[in-house]
Amino acid sequence: MKALHRKTEEIAILLVAVLVLAVLPLSLDPFRLNLVGKYMAFAFVAIGIVLTWGYSGVLSLGQGIFFGLGGYMMAMFLKLEASAPELPDFMVWSSVDSLPVWWQPFHSLTLTVLLIVALPGLAAYLFSLAIFRKRVSGVYFAIVTLALAMTLTVLIVGQQGDTGGANGITDFRTLLGWDIVGDDGKLVLYFVEAGALTVAMLAALAVVRSRLGKILIAIRDREDRVRFSGYDTAHVKACVFCAAAVLSSIGGAFFTLQVGLISPGAIGVVASIEMVIYAAVGGRLSIPGAVVGALLIGFLKSYLSETFPEVWLYFLGAIFIVVVVAMPNGLAGVFGQIQARRAAGSAR
């Protein structure tokens, strides 16, 4: 049965990769394909949630923090390029005389990419290690991350001159002089993002198949026994939380490139909770399921808001309730049950 599950997970990742790299680009118009690129940005976050929540038992309701950090850092580089040699427009409107010191590194794309990977990962590791050392877990950890997401949102909105405030950062068209707004540029960005998402799925699969993955499951089920065996469980959980933060940050950077803006709404409580829902719908123990969940919920949000503009939130809420009540392990869990029944029937 375990061998069957391992093979199924690999086949599912292959099918998802074919879907995003071949099927969707050949069947969708540029506008719809750009929407899929937006949904894929959240798929990076969903993969990280599978690692932390599904395999480690650490539920974070603040992944929007790291998603927003990545998105804002990419937007800062793009905005500086678009407004050079002048200050960004929102700084001029706020009577800012000179570029803040912490904006300076974002003149360089290389430094921007390094910071997108390193800064959220380092912050997540140090923060979570301090929390896990105090043996804070479960709902308490979720509440702490939720409070941090709310705090960061208020901070960004209040710093109009430095962050663009409630409007966020927008109005940029080029990346190193290359047009990223036109259909050709969007198509190239889509394939880069789809390739990066495929690599992220394979990397996450390698983690859960490794010895570390077995330790994570043991920590999730009986952390006290793992600690008694000599493992530093706080360090292990902090490392996984760090990896999830890096994935979220990369997703945020792609979100900025695909959508053309970043605002505090991408960091707030609602956005962070929605990110958990993506993984819950797809299956919190399934890496490709999390990606499918992000794509499916993103599609439903767009379709229902267009078809039922006044009541679409009720439809979406009903879908979430059905999933939680009837499919606790998400779509991947339902598929696994069907496959297990078929295997049991053929064995007879």
MOKA-V846057 format. One record per backbone hydrogen bond with DSSP energy under -0.5 kcal/mol. CO is the residue of the C=O (numbers start at 1). NH is the residue of the N-H. Records with the same first field share a line. If there is no record, write none. Layout:
CO->NH + NH
This chain:
1->5
2->6
3->7
4->8
5->9
6->10
7->11
8->12
9->13
10->14
11->15
12->16
13->17
14->18
15->19
16->20
17->21
18->22 + 23
19->24
22->26
23->27
24->27 + 28
29->33
30->34
31->35
32->36
33->37
34->38
35->39
36->40
37->41
38->42
39->42 + 43
40->44
41->45
42->46
43->47
44->48
45->49
46->50
47->51
48->52
49->53 + 54
50->55
52->58
53->57
57->59
58->60
62->65 + 66
63->67
64->68
65->69
66->70
67->71
68->72
69->73
70->74
71->75
72->76
73->77
74->78
75->79
76->80
77->81
78->82
79->83
80->84
83->86
88->91 + 92
89->93
90->94
91->96
92->95
100->103 + 104
101->104
103->106
104->107
105->108
108->112
109->113
110->114
111->115
112->116
113->117
114->118
115->119 + 120
117->121
118->122
119->123
120->124
121->125
122->126
123->127
124->128
125->129
126->130
127->131
128->132
129->133
130->134
131->134 + 136
132->135
135->137
137->140 + 141
138->142
139->143
140->144
141->145
142->146
143->147
144->148
145->149
146->150
147->151
148->152
149->153
150->154
151->155
152->156
153->157
154->158
155->159
156->159 + 165
158->160
159->162 + 163 + 165
160->164
164->167
165->168
169->262
173->180 + 181
175->178
178->175
182->186
183->187
184->188
185->189
186->190
187->191
188->192
189->193
190->194
191->195
192->196
193->197
194->198
195->199
196->200
197->201
198->202
199->203
200->204
201->205
202->206
203->207
204->208
205->209
206->210
207->210 + 213
210->214
211->215
212->216
213->217
214->218
215->219
216->220
217->221
218->222
219->223
222->226
223->227
224->228
225->229
226->231
227->230
231->233
232->236
233->237
234->238
235->239
236->240
237->241
238->242
239->243
240->244
241->245
242->246
243->247
244->248
245->249
246->250
247->251
248->252
249->253
250->254
251->255
252->256
253->257
254->258
255->259
256->260
260->171
262->169
263->266
264->267 + 268
268->272
269->273
270->274
271->275
272->276
273->277
274->278
275->279
276->280
277->281
278->282
279->283
281->331
282->332
283->286
286->290
287->291
288->292
289->293
290->294
291->295
292->296
293->297
294->298
295->299
296->300
297->301
298->302
299->303
300->304
301->305
302->306
303->307
304->308
308->311 + 312
311->314 + 315
312->316
313->317
314->318
315->319
316->320
317->321
318->322
319->323
320->324
321->325
322->326 + 327
323->327
327->330
329->333
330->334
331->335
332->336
333->337
334->338
335->339
336->340
337->341
338->342
339->343
340->344
341->345
342->346
343->347
344->348
